[in-house]
Amino acid sequence: MTSSENDWIVLKFGGTSVSSVSNWRNIRGIALDRLASGANVLIVHSALSGVTDRLERLLAAAVEGGHPPLFEELRHRHLDLASSLGIAEASDLLEPFFNELSTLLVAVHANRGSDDRTRARVMAMGELLATTIGTRFLRINDLDAAWVDGRDYLKATSRAAATVRAEYLSATCDFAPSDDIRNRLAARGRLLVTQGFIASNTAGETVLLGRGGSDTSGAYFAGLLRARQLEIWTDVPGMFSANPRATAGARQLLELTFDEAQEVATAGAKVLHPRCLLPAREYSIPIFVYATQAPQMRGTRISQSPPSDAAQVKAVCVKKGVTLISLESPGMWHEVGFLADAFQIFKQHGLSVDLVSTSETNVTVSLDPQANAIDQLVLQRLQADLAVLGRAEIIGPCASVSLVGRNIRSILHQLGPALELFAEQRIYLVSQAANDLNLTFVVDESQGDRLVDDLHHLLVDPVRDDAVLGPTWQQLFASATPKPPGMPPWWSRKRQALLALMATRDSAYVYDLETVRDRCRKLKELRSIDRVSYAMKANPHPSILREVRQGGVAIECVSRGEVERAISSLPDIDRKEVLFTPNFAAREEYVWAFEQGVTVTLDSLYPLEYWPDVFAGRDIFVRLDPGEGRGHHAHVRTGGIESKFGVARGEVEVLRTLASKVGARVIGLHAHAGSGVFDVNNWRDTGQYLSSLLLGFPDVRVLDLGGGIGVPDRLGAPEFDFAAFDSALLDLKKSLGDIALWIEPGRYVVAEAGVLLAKVTQIKGKGHASFVGVATGMNSLIRPALYGAHHDIVNLTRIEDQDTVLCDVVGPICETGDVLGHSRALPRRTQEGDVVLIATAGAYGASMSSNYNLRAPAEECVLVI
């Protein structure tokens, strides 16, 4: 096709895509390729990853001070990227935006807050800064790119029911094709760069497009230009049948219709925002979803026509944080207008209803957290207003688990085995979509991830040679992209030693002390942390205890047995450096612990109330419930009213009174929200909560922020951001004076240092299913069965063999749940005697093993090279 002002391709790049040098090199190549096709190219892109959140925090901090440290962090983040991209004059280029931002923040401080107009202007800065950097990079790399202000073209439309806040922070725009805009943009050049997320209103003021704003901006521009296609470039190659970072067998979705994509996106997939589909559907503009880091890889194509009308489940999605409102009223039976009256109340509170289920005397609806700003005050007011119609009950947090596909009703009879998975679940609501594209179940939030894995395994994994369901994430990245950057895992470098160790064994845990040493070093380098304690329940092997102690790390125990192991393994340890934090322990255990001279932590009021003599005159730590749990699975979230751990927020005053009455001195406050957490705000929030209690506990010398540092469970997955962690806690530390900050990681120290090795015993095929049996199973590693945990699995004997097949890796235990990994890509030539390696098994592996079926678990070995 020849170049024409009427022929445009819109490329939208997300925050991760525009935040690295390697990705910008790929963006340049993508733009060149699309220009070579004869089209004009409009690049729409987001702020750098994490910048929008930083701007939110900057606004909040500005209320207290006009120029908080976050401002300089933001400046350096952009200048560092510009410098790495070879932009020499970056400071002069970006200074006008920083000056404007500074002025806005000073005004926020002066006014002790920001109105919605100011908030929109501040939040727009991320996109304005990032696109300025991107445009200059393209220009100095031989592309004639022009920067355009998206606010000159995207114009917000007025909505009768919208609040003033929504008009500024969640605007909608006209997207009908416009010859005027097409001509104006064509006059600027063939390659243009503009911002996502921002637009302007009729008064010329900056407005935001809300959640998913950059995707929506790209779609708006595609509609205005009647584009040839819209391409969404992100960090994953398309949409998947489940979250590939949570479900190992998630399949790439090669082709979807607009309606199907809308269902997948609305049901919980986060690759693209549902709002971006409307303009594309309206004008039949195909959408392609690609991975910026792998531009050669096929993605997902979304269009009007399905590749097949066959009935099938194409995706299993989960959406968390769902709230249900159940309205019970015998008076609704045959009452004309009852539902209209009920929904009018939701409208008055600005709440959008998602799912609806009715009976003769009850209507239950769900509130989508993506569409509603839900907090307890909003829900309480809603509940009070609904009381005039009946008894309203708030249920949550819940998760909606959706089977998304085509012609779902026609295959209900095939879903029998899948529906059996719900036999032991409490189902609050079932909804079958009117368009026959999804079947949704609302359950307790804690059950969502496990159900997705199990449903996907039953309904999606078996499908082969399909026009829609493509390869798995593992298959895509095993063959189509280079190995992840950086040093290969220790077990790859020490492969020969591991194979030699297995010459006389069928299974073994193997620990690499060099990796333990490295993890301890990283923790001790944190400037914000005064003491690190190793949570030895993760792995109490004596060699590991000695290694962490040599690394300057203290010990945290949860039982008498652990304390005895610590003391016997480390006879020279100062007993005060052993932190004892039992849960629902007997009276005698506390008495014994004090006799041993270790530091004792209480996590309940009961011992103080009923055994006061044990604690009289003692120095103690107290574990508090931070109010909410975090982590990779419900079983490892240790905060919130459903968790058995810690003194509740509402009992703090009682704790103070009891401690004073008994004569116990509270010298440390402790909280732990959960495990497998990557959000550094977890520890900042915990620290802020604990520090807010200091006035009531004048003897406190330590705030223990717990552990839970996330560990990547897949090779190449992002690692924990220790720089951000340290930065967040240094800000907190400045306000604490002489009070020390402690943490107590466990899994982070040892998870990657351990592997489980097992020899292949048998290989079996049953129809479409393939099984590789190994010499040990859930008796050695129960995490996959208990938590649905993912562990990378490789055939260590044939690690270079790329000709792979999908199979389930199973153990010898007489349980259906004895599966170490579903749908894993192992070499086609895998055979009896090969050594299979299960990675990231150093934590909660051997320490949770058993002799179930009277099969001994894998022995533990320490690798010495």
C-alpha positions in Angstrom: 0.0 0.0 0.0 1.4 3.4 -0.8 1.8 6.1 1.8 -1.3 8.0 2.5 -2.6 10.4 5.1 -5.6 8.0 5.3 -3.5 5.0 6.1 -2.3 4.9 9.8 -1.0 2.3 12.2 -1.4 3.2 15.9 1.3 1.6 18.2 0.6 1.8 21.9 3.5 1.0 24.3 3.0 0.4 28.0 5.1 1.6 30.9 7.4 -1.4 31.0 7.9 -1.2 27.3 9.2 2.4 27.4 11.4 2.0 30.5 14.6 0.3 29.1 17.2 0.9 26.4 16.7 -2.6 24.9 13.0 -2.0 24.5 13.5 1.4 22.9 15.8 -0.2 20.4 13.0 -2.6 19.6 10.5 0.2 19.4 12.7 1.9 16.8 12.8 -1.3 14.8 9.0 -1.8 15.0 8.4 1.8 13.8 10.8 1.3 10.9 9.0 -1.8 9.9 5.6 -0.2 10.0 6.8 2.8 8.0 8.2 0.5 5.4 4.7 -1.0 4.9 3.6 2.4 3.6 1.6 3.5 6.6 1.9 6.6 8.7 2.7 5.6 12.3 1.4 7.2 15.5 3.1 6.0 18.7 1.0 6.4 21.9 2.8 5.5 25.1 2.5 5.5 28.8 4.6 7.0 31.6 7.6 5.0 32.7 6.7 2.0 34.8 5.9 3.0 38.3 5.9 6.7 37.7 2.1 7.2 37.9 2.1 5.6 41.4 5.1 7.8 42.3 3.1 10.9 41.2 0.2 9.8 43.4 2.6 9.5 46.4 4.2 12.9 45.4 0.8 14.6 45.6 0.2 13.1 49.0 3.6 14.1 50.3 3.3 17.6 48.9 0.6 18.4 51.4 3.2 18.2 54.1 6.1 19.7 52.1 6.2 21.5 48.7 9.4 19.6 47.5 9.5 16.1 49.1 12.4 13.8 48.3 10.2 11.9 45.8 10.5 14.8 43.4 14.2 14.4 43.1 13.8 10.6 42.7 11.4 11.3 39.8 13.8 13.7 38.2 16.7 11.2 38.4 14.6 8.4 37.1 13.9 10.3 33.8 17.4 11.8 33.5 19.0 8.4 34.0 16.9 6.8 31.3 17.6 9.7 28.9 21.3 9.4 29.6 21.3 5.7 29.0 19.5 6.3 25.7 22.3 8.7 24.6 20.3 11.9 24.9 22.9 14.6 25.8 20.7 17.6 26.5 18.1 15.7 28.6 18.2 18.2 31.5 17.3 21.2 29.3 14.8 19.1 27.4 12.8 18.0 30.5 13.3 21.1 32.7 10.1 22.9 31.6 8.0 19.9 32.8 9.8 19.7 36.1 9.4 23.4 36.6 5.6 23.1 36.0 5.4 20.1 38.3 7.3 22.0 41.0 4.9 24.9 40.8 1.9 22.6 41.1 3.4 20.9 44.1 4.1 24.2 45.9 0.4 25.1 45.2 -0.7 21.8 46.7 1.3 22.5 49.8 0.0 26.0 50.1 -3.6 24.8 49.7 -3.1 21.8 52.0 -4.4 19.5 49.3 -5.2 19.3 45.6 -8.4 19.6 43.7 -9.2 17.3 40.7 -8.0 19.9 38.2 -4.6 20.0 39.8 -4.4 16.3 40.3 -5.1 15.7 36.6 -2.2 18.2 35.7 0.2 16.5 38.0 -0.7 13.0 36.9 -0.3 14.0 33.2 3.4 14.7 33.8 4.5 11.1 33.6 3.3 10.8 30.0 4.6 14.2 28.9 8.1 13.5 30.3 8.3 10.0 28.9 7.1 10.9 25.3 9.6 13.8 25.2 12.4 11.3 26.0 11.1 8.8 23.5 10.7 11.3 20.7 14.3 12.6 21.1 15.7 9.0 21.1 14.0 8.2 17.8 15.2 11.5 16.3 18.9 11.0 17.3 18.6 7.5 15.8 17.8 8.6 12.3 14.0 8.7 12.5 12.1 11.9 11.7 9.8 11.7 14.7 7.6 14.6 15.8 6.2 15.0 19.4 2.5 16.0 19.5 0.4 16.9 22.5 -2.4 14.4 22.7 -4.6 17.0 24.4 -4.9 18.9 21.1 -6.7 15.9 19.6 -8.4 13.9 22.2 -11.4 15.9 23.5 -13.5 14.8 26.5 -17.2 14.5 26.0 -19.7 15.6 28.7 -21.7 12.8 30.5 -24.9 13.7 32.2 -24.5 11.3 35.1 -20.8 11.9 35.7 -19.5 13.6 38.8 -17.0 16.5 38.6 -14.3 14.2 39.8 -15.1 11.6 37.1 -15.0 14.4 34.4 -11.4 15.2 35.3 -10.0 11.8 36.4 -12.0 9.3 34.3 -13.0 11.1 31.2 -14.4 9.6 27.9 -13.6 11.0 24.5 -15.2 11.2 21.0 -13.6 8.7 18.7 -15.6 9.1 15.5 -13.3 9.2 12.4 -12.3 12.8 11.7 -10.9 14.1 8.4 -9.7 17.2 10.2 -7.6 15.3 12.8 -6.3 12.9 10.1 -5.1 15.8 8.0 -3.7 17.8 10.9 -1.7 14.8 12.1 -0.5 13.9 8.6 0.8 17.5 8.2 3.1 16.9 11.2 4.9 14.0 9.6 4.8 10.2 9.0 6.0 9.2 12.5 4.4 10.9 15.5 4.8 10.3 19.2 2.0 11.3 21.6 0.8 10.5 25.1 -1.6 8.0 26.4 -3.9 8.6 29.5 -4.4 12.3 28.9 -6.9 14.5 27.0 -8.5 17.9 27.4 -12.0 19.2 28.0 -13.9 21.9 26.2 -12.2 24.5 28.5 -8.8 23.3 27.4 -8.0 21.8 30.8 -6.1 18.6 31.2 -8.2 15.5 32.0 -7.3 11.9 32.5 -8.8 8.8 31.0 -8.7 6.7 34.2 -7.7 3.1 34.5 -6.3 1.6 31.3 -6.1 5.1 30.0 -3.2 4.5 27.6 -4.9 1.5 26.0 -8.0 3.6 25.6 -6.0 6.6 24.2 -4.6 4.3 21.5 -8.1 3.0 20.6 -9.5 6.6 20.5 -6.7 7.6 18.1 -7.3 4.5 16.0 -11.0 5.5 15.7 -10.3 9.1 14.9 -7.8 8.1 12.2 -9.8 5.1 11.0 -6.5 3.3 11.4 -5.4 0.2 9.5 -4.8 -1.5 12.8 -4.1 -0.8 16.5 -1.1 -2.6 18.1 -0.9 -2.9 21.9 2.7 -3.6 22.8 3.2 -4.8 26.4 5.5 -7.3 28.3 3.6 -10.4 27.2 3.1 -11.8 23.7 -0.7 -11.5 23.5 -3.5 -12.6 25.7 -3.4 -16.0 27.4 -5.9 -18.6 28.5 -4.9 -17.8 32.1 -2.3 -15.6 33.8 0.9 -17.2 32.6 2.8 -16.0 35.7 0.4 -18.0 37.9 -0.7 -21.0 35.7 2.2 -22.9 34.2 0.1 -24.3 31.3 -1.4 -21.0 30.2 -1.8 -21.0 26.4 -1.4 -18.1 24.0 -4.7 -17.0 22.5 -4.0 -16.6 18.8 -7.3 -15.3 17.6 -10.2 -13.7 19.4 -13.3 -11.7 18.5 -13.9 -8.3 20.0 -16.6 -9.8 22.2 -14.4 -12.6 23.4 -11.5 -10.3 24.1 -13.9 -8.0 26.0 -15.0 -11.0 28.2 -11.4 -12.1 28.9 -10.3 -8.6 29.7 -13.4 -7.9 31.9 -13.0 -11.2 33.7 -9.6 -10.4 35.1 -6.9 -10.4 32.3 -4.8 -7.3 32.6 -3.1 -7.3 29.2 -5.4 -4.7 27.8 -8.2 -2.7 29.2 -11.8 -3.5 28.3 -12.5 0.2 27.4 -10.1 0.1 24.5 -12.2 -2.4 22.6 -15.2 -0.3 21.9 -13.7 2.1 19.3 -12.0 -0.8 17.5 -15.2 -2.8 17.4 -17.2 0.2 16.2 -15.0 0.7 13.2 -13.8 -2.8 12.6 -10.1 -1.9 13.4 -8.2 -5.1 14.2 -6.1 -5.1 17.4 -2.9 -7.0 17.7 -1.3 -7.6 21.1 2.5 -8.1 21.1 5.5 -8.3 23.4 8.0 -5.4 23.1 10.9 -7.5 24.3 10.2 -10.1 21.7 8.9 -8.3 18.6 9.5 -11.3 16.3 7.0 -13.4 18.3 3.4 -13.9 17.1 0.8 -12.3 19.4 -3.0 -12.2 19.6 -5.2 -10.9 16.8 -8.6 -9.4 17.8 -11.1 -8.8 15.1 -14.8 -9.1 14.1 -14.7 -12.7 12.8 -13.9 -15.8 14.9 -11.5 -18.3 13.4 -14.1 -21.0 14.3 -17.7 -21.1 15.6 -17.0 -24.3 17.5 -18.1 -24.3 21.1 -15.1 -24.3 23.5 -13.6 -22.8 26.7 -10.8 -20.5 25.6 -9.8 -19.0 28.9 -10.1 -19.3 32.7 -9.9 -16.0 34.4 -10.0 -14.8 38.0 -10.8 -11.3 39.3 -10.1 -10.6 42.9 -11.3 -8.0 45.3 -14.9 -8.5 44.3 -17.6 -7.4 46.8 -21.1 -8.9 46.8 -24.2 -7.1 48.0 -27.0 -9.5 48.9 -30.5 -7.9 49.4 -33.1 -10.1 51.1 -36.7 -8.9 50.9 -39.8 -11.1 51.0 -41.6 -8.0 49.7 -39.9 -8.1 46.3 -42.0 -11.0 45.1 -44.1 -9.7 42.1 -43.3 -6.1 43.3 -43.3 -3.9 40.3 -40.2 -1.7 40.1 -38.4 -3.3 43.1 -35.2 -3.9 41.1 -35.4 -0.4 39.6 -35.6 1.1 43.1 -32.7 -1.0 44.3 -30.5 -0.1 41.3 -31.3 3.6 41.7 -29.7 3.4 45.1 -26.5 2.0 43.6 -26.6 4.8 41.0 -26.9 7.4 43.7 -23.8 6.1 45.3 -21.9 6.1 42.0 -21.5 2.3 42.0 -21.5 0.3 38.8 -23.1 -3.2 39.2 -21.4 -6.1 37.4 -23.0 -9.5 37.9 -26.7 -9.9 39.0 -28.5 -12.9 40.3 -32.2 -12.9 41.5 -34.7 -15.2 43.1 -38.2 -14.7 44.5 -36.9 -13.0 47.6 -33.3 -12.1 47.0 -31.2 -10.1 44.6 -27.4 -10.4 44.8 -25.0 -8.2 42.8 -21.3 -7.9 42.5 -19.2 -4.7 42.5 -16.1 -4.8 40.3 -13.1 -3.2 42.0 -11.8 -2.0 38.6 -15.0 0.0 38.0 -15.7 1.2 41.5 -13.8 3.0 44.3 -14.9 0.8 47.1 -14.1 1.4 50.7 -15.8 0.6 54.0 -17.5 4.0 54.3 -19.1 3.7 50.9 -20.3 0.2 51.6 -21.8 1.2 55.0 -23.7 4.1 53.4 -25.0 1.8 50.7 -26.1 -0.8 53.2 -27.9 1.8 55.2 -29.8 3.2 52.2 -30.7 -0.3 50.9 -32.2 -1.1 54.4 -35.4 0.6 53.3 -35.9 -2.2 50.8 -34.8 -5.2 52.9 -31.9 -6.7 54.7 -28.6 -6.0 52.9 -25.5 -8.1 53.6 -22.0 -7.3 52.4 -20.0 -10.3 51.4 -16.3 -10.2 50.6 -13.5 -10.2 49.7 -14.6 -12.6 46.9 -13.1 -13.7 43.6 -15.0 -14.3 40.4 -13.8 -17.3 38.4 -14.9 -17.2 34.8 -14.9 -19.8 32.0 -14.7 -17.7 28.9 -15.3 -19.0 25.4 -17.9 -19.5 22.7 -21.3 -21.1 22.9 -20.8 -22.2 26.5 -24.4 -23.4 26.9 -23.9 -26.0 24.3 -21.0 -27.7 26.2 -22.5 -27.6 29.7 -22.8 -31.4 29.6 -19.0 -31.6 29.0 -18.2 -29.5 32.1 -19.3 -32.1 34.6 -15.8 -33.0 35.8 -14.8 -29.4 36.0 -17.9 -28.5 38.1 -17.0 -31.2 40.6 -14.1 -28.9 41.6 -16.7 -26.7 43.3 -18.0 -29.4 45.5 -16.2 -28.2 48.6 -16.4 -24.5 47.7 -18.9 -22.0 49.0 -20.5 -20.5 45.8 -22.1 -17.1 46.4 -23.3 -16.4 42.9 -23.4 -18.1 39.5 -23.9 -16.1 36.3 -24.2 -17.3 32.7 -23.7 -14.4 30.2 -26.5 -13.5 28.0 -24.2 -13.5 25.0 -23.2 -17.1 25.8 -19.5 -16.2 26.2 -18.9 -16.9 29.8 -19.9 -18.8 32.9 -18.9 -17.1 36.1 -18.7 -18.4 39.7 -18.2 -16.1 42.7 -16.3 -17.8 45.6 -14.2 -16.9 48.5 -11.2 -14.9 47.3 -8.8 -17.4 48.9 -10.0 -20.1 46.5 -9.7 -18.2 43.3 -6.1 -19.1 42.2 -6.5 -22.8 43.0 -9.7 -23.1 41.1 -8.2 -21.4 38.0 -5.3 -23.9 38.0 -7.6 -26.9 38.4 -10.2 -25.7 35.8 -7.5 -24.8 33.3 -5.9 -28.2 33.7 -9.2 -30.0 33.0 -10.6 -27.7 30.2 -7.7 -26.1 28.4 -4.6 -28.2 28.8 -6.0 -31.2 26.9 -6.8 -29.2 23.7 -4.3 -29.9 20.9 -3.9 -28.5 17.4 -6.3 -25.6 17.9 -6.9 -22.5 15.8 -7.3 -20.4 19.0 -5.2 -22.0 21.7 -1.5 -21.7 20.9 1.7 -22.7 22.7 2.3 -22.3 26.4 4.4 -19.5 27.9 7.1 -22.0 28.6 7.2 -23.3 25.0 7.2 -19.7 23.6 10.1 -18.5 25.6 12.1 -21.8 25.7 12.5 -21.7 21.9 11.8 -18.2 20.6 13.8 -15.8 22.7 17.3 -15.7 24.2 18.0 -17.0 27.7 17.2 -14.4 30.4 20.1 -12.0 30.9 22.5 -12.3 33.8 24.2 -15.2 35.5 22.6 -18.6 34.9 21.2 -20.3 38.0 23.8 -22.1 40.2 22.4 -25.5 39.4 23.1 -24.9 35.7 26.7 -24.0 36.4 27.1 -26.9 38.8 25.2 -29.4 36.7 27.9 -32.1 36.5 28.4 -32.1 40.3 24.6 -32.6 40.8 24.5 -35.4 38.2 27.4 -37.1 39.9 25.7 -36.8 43.3 22.7 -38.6 41.9 24.6 -41.5 40.5 23.8 -43.5 43.7 20.5 -41.9 44.7 16.9 -41.9 43.5 16.0 -38.5 45.0 17.7 -35.8 47.0 17.4 -32.2 48.2 20.6 -30.4 47.4 21.6 -27.0 49.0 24.2 -24.6 47.6 25.7 -22.6 50.5 27.2 -20.1 48.1 23.7 -19.0 47.2 22.7 -18.7 50.9 25.8 -16.6 51.5 24.9 -14.3 48.7 21.3 -13.8 49.9 22.5 -13.0 53.4 25.0 -10.4 52.0 22.2 -8.7 50.1 20.1 -8.4 53.2 22.9 -7.1 55.4 23.7 -4.4 52.8 20.3 -2.8 53.4 20.9 0.6 55.0 17.4 0.8 56.5 17.5 -2.4 58.4 19.3 -2.8 61.8 18.9 -6.5 62.2 18.0 -9.4 59.9 16.7 -12.7 61.5 16.4 -15.9 59.5 13.0 -17.5 59.9 14.4 -21.0 60.3 11.1 -22.8 59.7 11.8 -22.3 56.0 14.7 -24.8 56.3 16.3 -25.8 59.6 19.2 -27.8 58.2 22.2 -27.3 60.5 24.6 -26.3 57.7 22.2 -23.6 56.6 21.8 -22.3 60.1 25.6 -22.1 60.5 25.9 -20.3 57.1 23.3 -17.6 57.9 24.9 -17.1 61.3 28.3 -16.6 59.7 26.7 -14.1 57.4 25.7 -11.9 60.4 22.0 -13.0 60.5 20.2 -13.8 63.7 17.6 -16.6 64.1 13.8 -16.6 64.4 12.0 -19.7 65.7 8.4 -20.7 66.1 8.6 -23.8 68.3 10.6 -25.3 71.1 12.1 -27.8 68.7 13.4 -25.0 66.5 14.9 -23.2 69.4 16.7 -26.4 70.5 17.9 -27.0 66.9 19.2 -23.4 66.8 21.0 -23.7 70.1 22.6 -27.1 69.3 23.7 -26.0 65.8 24.9 -22.6 67.0 26.2 -23.2 70.6 28.0 -19.8 70.7 25.0 -17.7 69.7 23.8 -15.0 72.1 20.4 -16.3 73.3 18.9 -12.8 72.9 19.6 -13.1 69.2 17.1 -16.0 69.1 13.7 -14.6 68.5 10.9 -17.0 69.6 7.5 -16.3 68.0 5.2 -19.2 68.8 1.5 -19.3 67.9 -1.1 -20.9 70.2 1.7 -22.4 72.3 1.1 -24.0 75.7 2.0 -22.3 78.9 5.0 -24.5 79.5 6.6 -23.5 76.2 6.7 -19.8 77.3 8.1 -20.8 80.7 10.8 -22.9 79.0 11.7 -20.1 76.5 12.2 -17.5 79.3 14.4 -20.0 81.1 16.5 -20.4 78.0 17.0 -16.6 77.8 15.6 -16.1 74.3 13.6 -13.1 73.2 9.9 -14.0 73.4 7.1 -12.7 71.2 3.4 -12.9 72.1 0.8 -12.9 69.4 -2.3 -13.2 71.6 -3.8 -11.5 74.7 -4.7 -14.9 76.2 -1.3 -15.6 77.8 -1.2 -12.2 79.5 -4.7 -12.5 80.7 -4.6 -16.1 82.0 -0.9 -16.7 82.8 0.2 -13.3 84.2 2.9 -14.8 86.5 4.8 -16.1 83.5 5.2 -12.6 82.0 5.6 -10.5 85.2 8.7 -8.4 85.0 9.6 -9.8 81.5 10.6 -7.9 78.4 8.5 -9.1 75.5 7.8 -8.5 71.8 4.2 -8.4 70.6 3.0 -9.5 67.2 0.2 -7.4 65.9 -2.2 -8.0 63.0 -1.6 -5.4 60.3 -5.2 -5.6 59.3 -4.8 -7.2 55.9 -2.8 -10.1 54.5 -0.6 -10.2 51.5 1.2 -13.0 49.6 1.1 -15.5 46.8 -1.6 -17.8 48.3 -4.3 -17.6 51.0 -2.5 -20.1 53.1 0.5 -17.8 53.5 -1.4 -14.5 54.1 -1.1 -13.9 57.8 -3.0 -10.7 58.4 -6.7 -9.8 58.5 -9.6 -11.1 60.6 -9.6 -14.5 59.0 -6.0 -15.1 60.0 -5.1 -16.8 63.3 -2.0 -14.6 63.8 -1.4 -11.5 65.9 -3.3 -9.1 68.2 -6.1 -7.4 66.4 -6.0 -3.7 65.8 -9.1 -3.2 68.0 -7.4 -4.9 70.9 -4.3 -2.7 71.1 -5.7 -0.7 74.1 -6.5 -4.0 75.9 -2.9 -5.2 75.2 -1.5 -2.0 76.7 -3.7 -2.4 79.9 -2.9 -6.0 80.4 0.9 -5.6 79.9 0.9 -2.7 82.4 -1.2 -4.7 84.9 1.1 -7.8 84.6 4.3 -5.7 84.7 5.5 -6.9 81.3 7.6 -4.4 79.3 6.7 -4.3 75.6 10.1 -3.6 74.0 9.3 -4.7 70.4 6.3 -4.5 68.1 6.1 -7.0 65.3 3.8 -7.5 62.3 3.9 -9.9 59.3 1.4 -9.7 56.5 2.3 -12.8 54.5 4.8 -14.4 52.2 5.8 -14.1 48.6 5.3 -10.3 48.5 6.9 -8.1 45.9 5.2 -4.8 46.7 7.6 -2.8 48.9 4.7 -0.8 50.2 3.9 -3.8 52.3 6.8 -3.1 54.7 6.4 0.6 54.5 2.7 0.3 55.5 3.5 -2.2 58.2 6.1 0.1 59.6 3.8 3.1 59.5 1.2 1.2 61.4 3.6 0.0 64.1 5.1 3.5 64.4 1.6 4.9 65.0 1.4 2.9 68.2 4.7 4.1 69.7 3.2 6.7 72.0 1.3 4.0 73.8 4.3 1.8 74.2 7.1 4.0 75.5 9.6 1.1 76.1 9.6 -0.1 72.5 13.1 -0.2 71.0 12.4 -2.3 67.9 9.8 -2.4 65.1 10.0 -5.9 63.5 8.4 -5.7 60.0 8.3 -9.4 59.4 9.5 -11.3 56.3 7.7 -12.4 53.2 10.2 -11.0 50.6 9.1 -12.4 47.2 11.2 -14.9 45.3 10.8 -15.3 41.5 9.3 -18.7 40.9 10.2 -18.8 37.2 13.5 -18.4 35.5 13.8 -14.8 34.2 10.9 -13.5 36.3 11.5 -10.0 37.8 13.4 -10.1 41.1 12.6 -8.3 44.3 13.4 -4.6 44.1 15.7 -4.1 47.1 16.6 -0.5 46.1 13.0 0.5 46.3 12.6 -1.5 49.5 15.5 0.3 51.1 14.4 3.7 49.9 10.9 3.3 51.2 12.1 2.2 54.7 14.9 4.8 54.9 12.1 7.4 54.7 10.4 5.7 57.6 13.6 5.2 59.6 14.3 9.0 59.6 11.2 9.5 61.7 12.0 6.8 64.2 15.0 8.2 66.0 16.8 5.5 68.0 14.2 2.8 67.3 15.6 -0.1 65.3 14.0 -1.7 62.2 14.2 -5.5 62.0 13.1 -8.0 59.3 12.9 -11.7 59.4 13.0 -13.3 55.9 13.0 -17.1 55.6 12.2 -18.2 52.0 14.2 -15.5 50.4 17.4 -16.8 52.1 17.1 -20.4 51.0 14.5 -21.0 48.3 16.8 -20.5 45.3 19.6 -22.2 47.1 17.8 -25.6 47.1 16.7 -28.0 44.4 14.9 -31.3 44.5 16.4 -33.9 42.3 14.5 -37.1 41.3 15.1 -39.8 38.8 12.5 -40.6 36.2 10.8 -44.0 37.0 8.2 -44.3 34.3 6.6 -42.5 31.4 2.9 -42.9 30.5 0.6 -41.6 27.9 -3.2 -41.7 28.2 -4.9 -40.2 25.2 -3.9 -36.5 25.0 -2.3 -36.7 28.5 1.4 -37.4 29.1 2.9 -38.2 32.4 6.5 -38.3 33.6 6.8 -40.2 36.9 9.7 -39.5 39.3 11.0 -41.2 42.4 9.5 -38.8 44.9 6.5 -36.6 45.1 4.3 -34.7 47.6 5.9 -36.6 50.4 9.1 -34.6 49.7 7.6 -31.4 48.2 4.0 -30.6 49.2 3.9 -26.9 48.1 2.4 -27.6 44.6 -0.4 -29.7 46.2 -0.9 -27.4 49.2 -0.5 -24.0 47.7 -0.7 -24.6 43.9 2.9 -23.3 44.0 4.9 -23.2 40.8 8.4 -24.6 40.6 10.4 -24.6 37.4 11.2 -28.2 36.3 13.9 -29.3 33.9 15.4 -32.5 32.7 18.9 -32.0 34.1 20.3 -34.9 32.1 19.1 -33.5 28.8 19.1 -29.8 29.6 20.2 -28.7 26.1 17.5 -30.7 24.3 15.0 -28.2 22.9 12.6 -30.7 21.3 10.0 -30.7 24.0 6.5 -32.0 24.7 4.0 -31.0 27.4 3.6 -33.4 30.3 2.6 -33.6 33.9 5.4 -34.4 36.3 4.1 -36.7 39.0 5.3 -38.7 42.0 4.6 -42.2 43.4 2.2 -41.2 46.1 -1.3 -42.7 46.0 -3.1 -39.3 45.7 -4.5 -37.6 42.6 -2.9 -34.4 43.9 0.6 -35.9 43.8 1.6 -33.6 40.9 4.8 -31.6 41.0 4.0 -29.7 37.9 1.2 -29.5 35.3 1.9 -29.1 31.6 5.7 -28.8 31.7 7.8 -28.8 28.6 10.3 -31.6 28.9 12.5 -33.2 26.2 10.7 -35.6 24.0 13.6 -38.1 24.6 13.1 -38.1 28.4 13.5 -41.6 29.6 13.8 -43.8 32.7 16.9 -42.9 34.8 17.1 -39.2 33.7 17.5 -36.7 36.5 14.7 -34.2 36.8 15.4 -31.0 38.7 12.6 -29.1 40.6 14.0 -25.6 41.2 13.4 -23.0 44.0 12.9 -25.9 46.5 15.2 -24.9 49.3 12.4 -23.4 51.4 9.4 -25.2 52.9 10.5 -28.4 51.1 12.2 -30.8 53.4 10.9 -28.9 56.4 7.3 -29.8 55.4 8.0 -33.3 54.1 6.5 -36.5 55.5 6.6 -40.3 55.3 3.1 -40.5 53.7 2.5 -43.9 52.1 5.5 -44.9 54.3 7.7 -43.6 51.5 10.8 -41.8 52.9 11.2 -38.3 51.6 14.3 -37.2 49.7 17.4 -37.0 51.7 19.2 -33.7 52.2 22.6 -33.0 50.9 24.9 -30.0 51.0 26.8 -29.3 47.8 30.5 -28.7 48.5 32.6 -27.7 45.5 
